[in-house]
Amino acid sequence: MSQPLIDANGQIRFGHFGDSIEQINIGDYRHRTPMGGHASALSSWLGYKQFQYVGVLSEQLLFGCAIAHLRHTAIAFVYLYQPGSGMLLETTKRAPFGVGVSLTNDIRNGSSQVRLGDLHITIGHHQQRKRLTISQGRALNVDLWFSEAEFEPLGQCSRIGRNGWAYARKVAGVRCHGQIQCGAQQFDLGALNAFAHHDFSAGYMRRETFWNWACLSGQNQNGDRVGLNLSCGVNETSVSENALWRNGQLLPLPLCHFDYDWDHPLQPWRIYSEDGVIELQFQPQGQHTERLNLGFAASDFKQIFGQFRGRIRQADGQLISVDGLWGFVEDQYAKW
């Protein structure tokens, strides 16, 4: 049963909602200042941020695509990495005031689009599937999709500071199909046994913020389809987005620590929880970076791809092994 994120009084509802939020009814929201006054229309518009990210993981190919609308600017990036050869293809586009970029508030049926020069991106829905298409001349063409049927998404909204909030809907560990063409190379994602991750996030974030994030998707040695989402530094007020998917079932996980070398992020990472439920090692293989400092806005972003090893203990004591599964970690600072 669907329900609105924003209630009849214009206030946000916090908590875990599964897949019951159909859209962010942002037009009903009454944004306030930290001192309790009503925020201006300009402040309300500037404060609202939106993101979408699609990641694809397999042993032969890793792929990432992100769209972020920050109001004063929008950013879209795409990268493709081949572990065997070390080949890394990267594209980044920026748009002042988001001209050429539109992100939907309709979580289930909307379409988000980028039209920046030769780069065209669409993240939407087609025949009950999530679908991503990308065209960039002869350099890159992508048409991939995945179905969330019999899959339990993570959907939650958490408080951010006194007058902010963040809604996030995520899935990981879902099988991915379609094609990626890079120059003369053609990849069939179904044949590669690829898995996808999707992140839909929006809200009023802190003006200056930082987070770490980790995600993996794949099939472990026991034959389980495994997805993992872990974060530290955001979306953790009263609720947590830390979760494991096992064959489509969502299993909550505790808060965790990210132990890594800030100056040398391609050195091994350790990600763990104090209660011993999470114990993972991450070996980086490469990274995509974005760095920008305009004074009023800044970003120091590293998305690092590599392999996870370790284990996660379920509530019943059963161990989920992670042995060489590919995934991502992030080290992100933003002032927006």
The 8 nearest C-alpha neighbors of each residue, nearest first, counted from 0:
[[1, 19, 2, 20, 18, 21, 3, 17],
 [2, 0, 19, 20, 21, 3, 18, 22],
 [1, 3, 20, 19, 4, 0, 21, 22],
 [4, 2, 5, 20, 6, 24, 1, 22],
 [3, 5, 12, 23, 11, 20, 6, 2],
 [6, 4, 11, 10, 3, 9, 12, 28],
 [5, 7, 9, 8, 10, 11, 3, 4],
 [6, 8, 9, 5, 10, 27, 3, 28],
 [9, 7, 6, 10, 5, 29, 27, 28],
 [8, 10, 28, 29, 27, 6, 7, 5],
 [11, 9, 5, 6, 8, 28, 29, 12],
 [12, 10, 5, 4, 13, 6, 9, 28],
 [11, 13, 4, 5, 10, 14, 6, 156],
 [14, 12, 156, 157, 11, 158, 15, 155],
 [13, 15, 156, 155, 238, 16, 157, 12],
 [14, 16, 155, 154, 17, 156, 13, 238],
 [17, 15, 154, 155, 19, 18, 14, 20],
 [16, 18, 154, 153, 19, 152, 15, 155],
 [17, 19, 20, 154, 152, 16, 153, 21],
 [18, 20, 1, 17, 16, 0, 2, 21],
 [21, 19, 2, 1, 18, 22, 3, 4],
 [22, 20, 106, 1, 107, 19, 105, 2],
 [23, 21, 105, 106, 104, 20, 24, 3],
 [22, 24, 104, 25, 4, 105, 3, 21],
 [25, 23, 26, 27, 22, 5, 4, 3],
 [24, 26, 28, 27, 23, 5, 104, 4],
 [25, 27, 24, 28, 29, 23, 9, 5],
 [28, 26, 9, 25, 24, 5, 29, 7],
 [27, 29, 9, 25, 26, 30, 10, 5],
 [30, 28, 9, 31, 10, 27, 37, 8],
 [29, 31, 38, 28, 43, 37, 32, 162],
 [32, 30, 37, 38, 36, 35, 162, 29],
 [31, 33, 36, 35, 38, 34, 37, 162],
 [34, 32, 35, 162, 161, 31, 36, 160],
 [35, 33, 32, 36, 31, 162, 161, 37],
 [36, 34, 32, 33, 31, 37, 162, 38],
 [37, 35, 32, 31, 34, 38, 33, 30],
 [36, 38, 31, 32, 30, 39, 35, 29],
 [37, 39, 31, 32, 30, 42, 43, 36],
 [40, 38, 42, 41, 43, 37, 30, 31],
 [39, 41, 43, 42, 44, 38, 45, 30],
 [42, 40, 44, 39, 43, 45, 38, 46],
 [43, 41, 39, 45, 44, 40, 46, 38],
 [44, 42, 40, 46, 41, 45, 39, 30],
 [43, 45, 41, 42, 46, 47, 40, 70],
 [46, 44, 42, 70, 43, 47, 41, 71],
 [47, 45, 43, 44, 203, 42, 48, 204],
 [46, 48, 203, 202, 45, 44, 43, 49],
 [49, 47, 69, 201, 202, 68, 203, 46],
 [50, 48, 201, 68, 67, 200, 202, 69],
 [51, 49, 67, 200, 66, 199, 201, 68],
 [50, 52, 199, 66, 198, 65, 200, 67],
 [51, 53, 65, 198, 64, 197, 66, 54],
 [54, 52, 197, 64, 196, 63, 65, 198],
 [53, 55, 63, 196, 195, 62, 64, 197],
 [56, 54, 195, 62, 194, 61, 63, 196],
 [57, 55, 61, 194, 193, 195, 325, 60],
 [56, 58, 193, 60, 59, 61, 191, 192],
 [57, 59, 60, 325, 56, 82, 191, 61],
 [60, 58, 57, 81, 82, 83, 191, 61],
 [59, 61, 81, 57, 80, 58, 56, 82],
 [62, 60, 56, 80, 55, 79, 57, 81],
 [61, 63, 79, 55, 54, 78, 80, 56],
 [62, 64, 54, 78, 77, 53, 55, 79],
 [63, 65, 77, 53, 52, 76, 54, 78],
 [66, 64, 52, 76, 75, 51, 53, 67],
 [65, 67, 75, 51, 50, 74, 52, 68],
 [66, 68, 50, 74, 73, 49, 69, 75],
 [69, 67, 73, 49, 70, 48, 97, 50],
 [68, 70, 48, 72, 73, 71, 67, 49],
 [71, 69, 72, 96, 45, 68, 97, 73],
 [72, 70, 96, 69, 95, 97, 45, 73],
 [73, 71, 96, 95, 97, 70, 69, 94],
 [72, 74, 68, 97, 94, 67, 69, 93],
 [73, 75, 93, 67, 92, 66, 94, 68],
 [76, 74, 66, 92, 65, 91, 67, 93],
 [75, 77, 91, 65, 90, 64, 92, 74],
 [78, 76, 64, 90, 63, 89, 91, 65],
 [77, 79, 89, 88, 63, 62, 90, 64],
 [78, 80, 62, 88, 87, 61, 89, 63],
 [79, 81, 87, 61, 86, 60, 82, 62],
 [80, 82, 60, 86, 85, 83, 84, 59],
 [83, 81, 85, 84, 59, 80, 60, 86],
 [84, 82, 81, 85, 59, 86, 60, 58],
 [83, 85, 86, 82, 81, 80, 87, 59],
 [84, 86, 82, 81, 83, 87, 80, 285],
 [85, 87, 81, 84, 80, 88, 82, 79],
 [88, 86, 80, 79, 85, 89, 81, 78],
 [87, 89, 79, 78, 80, 86, 90, 77],
 [90, 88, 78, 77, 87, 79, 91, 76],
 [89, 91, 77, 76, 78, 92, 88, 75],
 [92, 90, 76, 75, 77, 89, 93, 74],
 [91, 93, 75, 74, 76, 94, 90, 115],
 [94, 92, 74, 73, 75, 95, 91, 72],
 [93, 95, 97, 73, 72, 98, 96, 74],
 [96, 94, 72, 97, 71, 98, 73, 93],
 [97, 95, 71, 72, 70, 98, 94, 73],
 [98, 96, 73, 94, 72, 100, 95, 99],
 [99, 97, 100, 96, 94, 95, 73, 101],
 [98, 100, 114, 113, 115, 97, 101, 94],
 [101, 99, 113, 97, 98, 112, 114, 102],
 [102, 100, 112, 111, 113, 103, 99, 97],
 [103, 101, 111, 112, 100, 104, 49, 110],
 [102, 104, 111, 105, 109, 110, 101, 106],
 [103, 105, 23, 22, 106, 102, 109, 24],
 [106, 104, 22, 109, 103, 108, 107, 21],
 [105, 107, 22, 21, 104, 108, 109, 103],
 [108, 106, 105, 21, 109, 22, 124, 123],
 [107, 109, 105, 124, 106, 110, 123, 21],
 [110, 108, 105, 103, 123, 106, 107, 111],
 [109, 111, 123, 122, 103, 112, 121, 108],
 [112, 110, 102, 122, 103, 101, 121, 123],
 [111, 113, 121, 101, 120, 100, 102, 110],
 [112, 114, 100, 120, 119, 99, 115, 121],
 [113, 115, 119, 99, 118, 100, 116, 112],
 [116, 114, 118, 99, 113, 117, 119, 92],
 [115, 117, 118, 114, 119, 92, 135, 99],
 [116, 118, 135, 115, 136, 119, 114, 134],
 [119, 117, 135, 115, 116, 134, 114, 120],
 [118, 120, 114, 134, 113, 133, 117, 135],
 [121, 119, 133, 113, 112, 132, 118, 134],
 [120, 122, 112, 132, 111, 131, 123, 113],
 [123, 121, 131, 111, 110, 130, 112, 132],
 [124, 122, 110, 130, 129, 109, 121, 111],
 [123, 125, 129, 130, 128, 108, 127, 126],
 [124, 126, 128, 127, 130, 129, 123, 144],
 [125, 127, 128, 124, 129, 130, 146, 144],
 [128, 126, 125, 124, 129, 146, 147, 148],
 [129, 127, 146, 125, 124, 126, 145, 130],
 [130, 128, 124, 144, 145, 123, 146, 125],
 [129, 131, 144, 123, 124, 143, 122, 128],
 [132, 130, 122, 143, 121, 142, 144, 123],
 [131, 133, 142, 141, 121, 120, 143, 130],
 [134, 132, 120, 141, 140, 119, 121, 142],
 [133, 135, 140, 119, 139, 118, 136, 141],
 [136, 134, 118, 139, 117, 138, 140, 137],
 [135, 137, 138, 134, 117, 139, 140, 118],
 [136, 138, 139, 182, 135, 140, 181, 134],
 [137, 139, 182, 136, 181, 135, 140, 180],
 [140, 138, 181, 135, 180, 137, 134, 182],
 [139, 141, 134, 180, 133, 179, 135, 181],
 [142, 140, 179, 133, 132, 178, 180, 143],
 [141, 143, 132, 178, 177, 131, 179, 133],
 [144, 142, 177, 131, 176, 130, 178, 141],
 [143, 145, 130, 129, 176, 175, 177, 131],
 [146, 144, 175, 129, 128, 176, 174, 147],
 [145, 147, 128, 148, 129, 127, 144, 173],
 [146, 148, 150, 149, 145, 173, 128, 151],
 [147, 149, 150, 146, 151, 127, 128, 247],
 [150, 148, 147, 247, 151, 248, 146, 246],
 [149, 151, 247, 147, 148, 152, 248, 173],
 [150, 152, 248, 249, 247, 149, 153, 17],
 [153, 151, 170, 169, 17, 18, 154, 150],
 [152, 154, 169, 17, 168, 170, 155, 151],
 [155, 153, 168, 17, 16, 167, 15, 18],
 [156, 154, 15, 14, 16, 167, 166, 168],
 [155, 157, 166, 13, 14, 165, 167, 15],
 [158, 156, 165, 234, 13, 164, 236, 238],
 [157, 159, 164, 236, 163, 160, 165, 156],
 [160, 158, 163, 164, 204, 157, 161, 205],
 [159, 161, 163, 162, 158, 205, 164, 204],
 [162, 160, 33, 163, 159, 158, 32, 164],
 [163, 161, 33, 160, 31, 32, 159, 164],
 [164, 162, 159, 203, 160, 204, 161, 158],
 [163, 165, 158, 159, 203, 202, 157, 204],
 [166, 164, 202, 157, 156, 201, 203, 204],
 [165, 167, 156, 201, 200, 155, 202, 157],
 [168, 166, 200, 155, 199, 154, 156, 169],
 [167, 169, 154, 199, 153, 198, 200, 155],
 [170, 168, 198, 153, 197, 152, 199, 167],
 [169, 171, 152, 197, 196, 153, 198, 172],
 [172, 170, 196, 226, 173, 216, 195, 227],
 [171, 173, 226, 216, 225, 194, 217, 224],
 [174, 172, 194, 195, 171, 175, 145, 196],
 [175, 173, 194, 193, 195, 145, 172, 176],
 [174, 176, 145, 194, 193, 195, 144, 188],
 [177, 175, 189, 188, 144, 143, 145, 174],
 [176, 178, 143, 188, 142, 187, 144, 189],
 [177, 179, 187, 142, 186, 188, 141, 143],
 [178, 180, 141, 186, 140, 185, 181, 142],
 [179, 181, 185, 140, 139, 184, 186, 141],
 [182, 180, 139, 184, 138, 183, 185, 179],
 [181, 183, 138, 184, 137, 180, 139, 185],
 [182, 184, 181, 185, 180, 138, 137, 139],
 [185, 183, 181, 182, 180, 186, 179, 139],
 [186, 184, 180, 179, 181, 183, 187, 178],
 [185, 187, 179, 178, 188, 180, 184, 191],
 [186, 188, 178, 190, 189, 177, 191, 185],
 [189, 187, 191, 176, 193, 177, 190, 178],
 [188, 190, 176, 192, 191, 187, 193, 175],
 [189, 191, 187, 188, 192, 193, 186, 176],
 [190, 192, 188, 193, 189, 187, 57, 59],
 [193, 191, 189, 190, 188, 57, 194, 174],
 [194, 192, 57, 191, 188, 175, 56, 174],
 [193, 195, 174, 175, 56, 173, 55, 216],
 [196, 194, 55, 173, 175, 54, 172, 171],
 [195, 197, 171, 54, 53, 170, 55, 172],
 [198, 196, 53, 170, 169, 52, 54, 171],
 [199, 197, 169, 52, 51, 168, 200, 53],
 [198, 200, 51, 168, 167, 50, 169, 197],
 [201, 199, 167, 50, 166, 49, 198, 51],
 [202, 200, 49, 166, 48, 165, 50, 167],
 [201, 203, 165, 47, 164, 48, 204, 166],
 [202, 204, 163, 47, 164, 46, 165, 48],
 [205, 203, 163, 202, 159, 164, 206, 165],
 [204, 206, 207, 208, 159, 203, 160, 163],
 [205, 207, 335, 334, 204, 208, 333, 46],
 [208, 206, 334, 205, 333, 335, 209, 332],
 [207, 209, 333, 205, 332, 334, 206, 210],
 [210, 208, 332, 331, 232, 333, 207, 211],
 [209, 211, 232, 331, 231, 233, 330, 212],
 [212, 210, 330, 329, 231, 230, 331, 232],
 [211, 213, 230, 329, 328, 229, 231, 210],
 [214, 212, 328, 229, 327, 228, 230, 329],
 [215, 213, 228, 227, 327, 326, 229, 328],
 [214, 216, 326, 227, 226, 325, 327, 217],
 [217, 215, 172, 226, 225, 194, 171, 56],
 [218, 216, 225, 194, 172, 224, 324, 219],
 [217, 219, 224, 223, 225, 222, 220, 216],
 [220, 218, 221, 222, 223, 321, 217, 224],
 [219, 221, 222, 218, 322, 223, 320, 321],
 [222, 220, 219, 223, 218, 320, 319, 224],
 [221, 223, 220, 219, 218, 224, 225, 246],
 [224, 222, 218, 219, 221, 225, 246, 245],
 [225, 223, 218, 246, 245, 217, 172, 222],
 [224, 226, 245, 172, 217, 244, 216, 218],
 [227, 225, 172, 216, 171, 244, 215, 243],
 [226, 228, 243, 214, 215, 242, 171, 244],
 [227, 229, 214, 242, 241, 213, 243, 230],
 [230, 228, 241, 213, 212, 214, 227, 242],
 [231, 229, 212, 211, 213, 241, 232, 228],
 [230, 232, 211, 210, 233, 212, 255, 256],
 [231, 233, 210, 209, 211, 230, 235, 234],
 [232, 234, 235, 231, 210, 230, 209, 236],
 [235, 233, 157, 236, 239, 240, 165, 238],
 [234, 236, 239, 238, 233, 237, 157, 232],
 [235, 237, 238, 157, 158, 234, 159, 239],
 [238, 236, 235, 157, 239, 158, 14, 13],
 [239, 237, 235, 236, 157, 14, 240, 234],
 [240, 238, 235, 241, 234, 237, 254, 236],
 [239, 241, 242, 234, 229, 238, 230, 228],
 [242, 240, 229, 252, 239, 228, 251, 230],
 [243, 241, 251, 252, 228, 250, 227, 240],
 [242, 244, 227, 250, 226, 249, 251, 245],
 [245, 243, 249, 226, 248, 247, 225, 250],
 [244, 246, 225, 248, 247, 224, 223, 243],
 [245, 247, 224, 248, 223, 244, 225, 172],
 [246, 248, 150, 245, 244, 151, 249, 149],
 [249, 247, 245, 244, 151, 246, 250, 150],
 [248, 250, 244, 151, 243, 247, 251, 242],
 [249, 251, 243, 242, 244, 248, 252, 245],
 [252, 250, 242, 241, 243, 249, 253, 240],
 [251, 253, 242, 241, 250, 243, 254, 276],
 [254, 252, 255, 241, 272, 251, 276, 239],
 [255, 253, 272, 241, 252, 239, 256, 231],
 [254, 256, 272, 271, 253, 231, 270, 257],
 [255, 257, 271, 270, 272, 258, 231, 254],
 [258, 256, 270, 269, 259, 255, 271, 211],
 [257, 259, 269, 268, 270, 256, 260, 271],
 [260, 258, 268, 261, 257, 269, 264, 267],
 [259, 261, 263, 262, 264, 266, 258, 268],
 [260, 262, 263, 264, 259, 330, 258, 265],
 [263, 261, 260, 264, 259, 265, 266, 330],
 [262, 264, 260, 265, 261, 266, 259, 267],
 [265, 263, 266, 260, 261, 262, 259, 267],
 [266, 264, 283, 263, 267, 285, 284, 303],
 [265, 267, 264, 263, 268, 283, 260, 282],
 [268, 266, 282, 281, 283, 265, 259, 269],
 [269, 267, 259, 281, 258, 280, 270, 266],
 [268, 270, 280, 258, 279, 257, 281, 271],
 [271, 269, 257, 279, 256, 278, 258, 280],
 [272, 270, 278, 277, 255, 256, 279, 269],
 [273, 271, 255, 277, 274, 275, 256, 276],
 [272, 274, 275, 271, 255, 276, 256, 277],
 [273, 275, 272, 276, 277, 253, 271, 255],
 [276, 274, 272, 277, 273, 278, 271, 312],
 [275, 277, 312, 311, 274, 272, 278, 313],
 [278, 276, 271, 311, 272, 275, 279, 310],
 [279, 277, 271, 310, 309, 270, 311, 275],
 [280, 278, 309, 270, 308, 269, 271, 310],
 [279, 281, 269, 308, 307, 268, 309, 270],
 [282, 280, 307, 268, 267, 306, 269, 283],
 [281, 283, 267, 306, 305, 307, 284, 268],
 [284, 282, 305, 265, 304, 285, 281, 303],
 [283, 285, 305, 304, 282, 265, 286, 303],
 [286, 284, 304, 303, 283, 305, 265, 287],
 [287, 285, 303, 302, 304, 288, 301, 284],
 [286, 288, 302, 301, 303, 289, 285, 78],
 [289, 287, 301, 300, 302, 286, 290, 299],
 [290, 288, 300, 299, 301, 291, 298, 287],
 [291, 289, 299, 298, 300, 288, 292, 297],
 [290, 292, 298, 297, 293, 299, 289, 296],
 [291, 293, 297, 294, 296, 298, 290, 295],
 [292, 294, 296, 295, 297, 291, 298, 334],
 [295, 293, 296, 292, 297, 334, 291, 335],
 [294, 296, 293, 297, 335, 334, 292, 206],
 [297, 295, 335, 334, 293, 294, 292, 298],
 [298, 296, 292, 334, 291, 333, 293, 294],
 [297, 299, 333, 291, 290, 332, 300, 334],
 [298, 300, 290, 332, 331, 289, 333, 291],
 [301, 299, 331, 289, 288, 298, 330, 290],
 [300, 302, 288, 330, 329, 287, 303, 331],
 [303, 301, 329, 287, 286, 328, 288, 327],
 [302, 304, 286, 328, 327, 285, 301, 329],
 [305, 303, 327, 285, 283, 326, 284, 286],
 [304, 306, 283, 284, 282, 325, 326, 327],
 [305, 307, 325, 323, 282, 324, 281, 326],
 [308, 306, 281, 323, 324, 280, 325, 321],
 [307, 309, 322, 321, 280, 323, 279, 281],
 [310, 308, 279, 321, 278, 280, 320, 322],
 [309, 311, 320, 321, 319, 278, 279, 318],
 [310, 312, 277, 319, 276, 318, 278, 313],
 [311, 313, 318, 276, 317, 316, 319, 310],
 [312, 314, 316, 317, 315, 318, 311, 276],
 [313, 315, 316, 312, 317, 276, 250, 252],
 [316, 314, 313, 317, 312, 318, 276, 319],
 [317, 315, 313, 314, 312, 318, 276, 311],
 [316, 318, 313, 315, 312, 319, 314, 311],
 [319, 317, 312, 311, 320, 313, 310, 316],
 [320, 318, 311, 310, 312, 321, 317, 313],
 [321, 319, 310, 318, 309, 322, 311, 219],
 [320, 322, 308, 309, 310, 219, 324, 323],
 [323, 321, 308, 324, 320, 309, 307, 219],
 [322, 324, 306, 307, 308, 325, 321, 219],
 [325, 323, 306, 307, 322, 217, 321, 326],
 [326, 324, 306, 305, 215, 307, 56, 323],
 [325, 327, 215, 214, 305, 304, 306, 216],
 [328, 326, 304, 214, 303, 213, 215, 305],
 [327, 329, 213, 303, 212, 302, 214, 304],
 [330, 328, 302, 212, 211, 301, 331, 303],
 [329, 331, 211, 301, 300, 210, 302, 332],
 [332, 330, 300, 210, 209, 299, 329, 301],
 [333, 331, 209, 299, 298, 208, 300, 210],
 [334, 332, 298, 208, 297, 207, 335, 209],
 [335, 333, 207, 297, 296, 206, 298, 208],
 [334, 296, 206, 333, 207, 297, 69, 295]]
